[in-house]
Amino acid sequence: MDRRFRAATADDDGVALDRFHRIPPPELWWWRRHPRVLVGDLGRALRPLL
């Protein structure tokens, strides 16, 4: 796992993003992470779900 990507994102097992996209199988681990710093449209959409 790329350390920079991991440091810049938070793992929520895909819970927040699953509201918007069907989350692929576990081997596609990056779909289960979202940015730590939430801004703009993405921030407004995800913040209430976290």
N, C-alpha and C positions, 0 to 999 in steps of 0.2 A: 504494500500500500504506500503510495507516495506520501511522505511525511508532511509536505507543504499543503497538500489537499486535505489531509486529515486535520491539520492544525487550523485550517480556515473554515472547516465545516463541523457540524454537530450531527451525531448519529441519533436518529429518533426511530429507527427501524422502519422508516418510510411512512410513519403515521401521518405527518403533516402533508407530504406530497401525494399520498394516496387519495386525498380528497380531490386532486386535480388530474392525476394520471394513474393508470393501472401500474402498480409496482411490479417489476419483473422478478424472477426467481432470486433467491439469496446469493447466488454466485455473482450477480451484478450488484455488488455491495454499494457502489457509489450512488445508486438510486435511493438508498436508505439514509442519505445525508443531505443536509441543507446548509446554506451559508450561516456562519456564526453571526455575522453582521447583516441584519435584515434591513434593507432600505427600499425605497420606491414601491412599485406595485407588488413585487414579491414580498417585501416586508409587511405591507398592509394586508396581503392575503394570508400569510402564514402566521403572523404574530398572534392573532386571536386563537389559533389552533394549538399553540405550544404551551 
